[in-house]
Amino acid sequence: MKKSLFHLSKEWIIRFFTFQFSLFTLCVSAQEQQNDATAPLHLMKPAYKIPYGVPKAEEVKATMDRVKNYLEATTFMELDETGKMLKRGTFRLTSYEWGVTYSAMLRAGEVTGDASYTKYAIDRMEYLAKLAPEFKARLDKGEEIDPLMHQVVKPEALDDAGAICSAMLKAKDPQLKAQIETYYDFIANKQYRYKDGMFARLRPVKNTVWLDDMFMGIPALALHGEVEKATRQFKLFHDKMWVAEKHLYRHGWVETPSMGKQTDSNRPSFFWGRANGWALLTACELLDVKESAIIMNYFKEHLAGLLPLQHHDGAWHQLLDRPDTYLETSCTAIYCYCLAHAINKGWLDAENYGAQAILAWNYVNAHVNAQGQVEGTCVGTGLAFDPAFYAYRPVNNFAAHGYGPTIWAGAEIYELVKNHHIRLNDSAIHFYPEDPQTDEPIFYVK
């Protein structure tokens, strides 16, 4: 019995190696038939990890719809059974992340013509504004109220007020006027400031400047008509946070006793992806209100630092200048939006900058799952002066920071692909001023 098994095993071994040799011979034969002289090897399909190419407008819209539908199903406009608390959904209607989402929905409705996006934002902002007087009355009586509504009726940080105030100002809805003034009063008159008037915080230590606060405060100033104050704030941030040799902004700055003994360029600096996104987005928001040579220069100088750091899969790293940190979705979506928006507005030319915007969108699109959740987003992040803090921040599908930027990016890419002639030429994405009248993989412009 043992002998027969041995012979059977030997027979199968011989068959296996005969098959492998035949397969090798076929592969060699195929390679001999298709070589540089006999086949267009440059048209071989690369093994991209993220789908490469030019998205169609309807494909972009389908991704946006998936995200919007998910958010409609998971964010409620009603009180809980006690009548004293907002019914908890997956995300907070009163957070700064949702202020970003409201702005993004308004833009998406504008460019796609789909009123359901506009309705999502307007309905929820009006709902908060309608509830505010009742909750303020309770608070004035000394009652404890829902912490989420406390942010609405008595904001105590830029995070409570800035992003939602900006979205409400963009809506130009008379029903939001009183709530806008509550938010704006805090931003303009009550937010803690450094001695030079710059927005600052008392955490994690006194007189800490967070790059995030550019977006949390400056756009609302400009949209409310205080463009000069907004521009001055931007300059103050730029003076402290800009690291010229990197063409990037540091995340944090803090007043210390050793300030007179060291230059700002020698300070430990950590270039967090999403915070740099808030800074770039702030420039876009200011330029939308009023174009300014100095803000435009800041914007383009920042892009000069960011664009070379884009990973070949389309995303940017959690710490921008440290490729050993993970690729992060929310900052990639913000850069995608800003880049595409700048092209759509005519601030940048499509031929040079469009392909990187498309590449970023392809990455973001690949990280929207079948449910409409945005994957790969860093959770809420404080400020630190060491790399481990940033490198090990968790990612989570319920991190609210990814949703508004994804809708915003989709809206601008939707407009970009509808209004430009984009083709694959020799397998690469290119923008053309006129329709080349062909979809062939290689063509010449006559």
Sequence and secondary structure as in RCSB ss.txt:
>XXXX:A:sequence
MKKSLFHLSKEWIIRFFTFQFSLFTLCVSAQEQQNDATAPLHLMKPAYKIPYGVPKAEEVKATMDRVKNYLEATT
FMELDETGKMLKRGTFRLTSYEWGVTYSAMLRAGEVTGDASYTKYAIDRMEYLAKLAPEFKARLDKGEEIDPLMH
QVVKPEALDDAGAICSAMLKAKDPQLKAQIETYYDFIANKQYRYKDGMFARLRPVKNTVWLDDMFMGIPALALHG
EVEKATRQFKLFHDKMWVAEKHLYRHGWVETPSMGKQTDSNRPSFFWGRANGWALLTACELLDVKESAIIMNYFK
EHLAGLLPLQHHDGAWHQLLDRPDTYLETSCTAIYCYCLAHAINKGWLDAENYGAQAILAWNYVNAHVNAQGQVE
GTCVGTGLAFDPAFYAYRPVNNFAAHGYGPTIWAGAEIYELVKNHHIRLNDSAIHFYPEDPQTDEPIFYVK
>XXXX:A:secstr
 HHHHHHHHHHHHHHHHHHHHHHHHHHHHHHHHSSTTTS GGGS    SS  S   HHHHHHHHHHHHHHHHHH 
  SB TTSSSB   SS TTSHHHHHHHHHHHHHHHHH  HHHHHHHHHHHHHHHHHHHHHHHHHHTT    HHHH
HHHS  SHHHHHHHHHHHHHHT GGGHHHHHHHHHIIIIIS B TTS B BSSSSTTEEETTHHHHHHHHHHHTT
 HHHHHHHHHHHHHHHEETTTTEE SEEE  TTGGGS GGGS    BHHHHHHHHHHHHHHHHHS  HHHHHHHH
HHHHHHGGG  TTS EESBTT TTS EEHHHHHHHHHHHHHHHHHTSS HHHHHHHHHHHHHHHHHTB TTS B 
S B      SSHHHHHT  B TT GGGHHHHHHHHHHHHHHHHHSEEEEETTEEEEESS  S   SS    
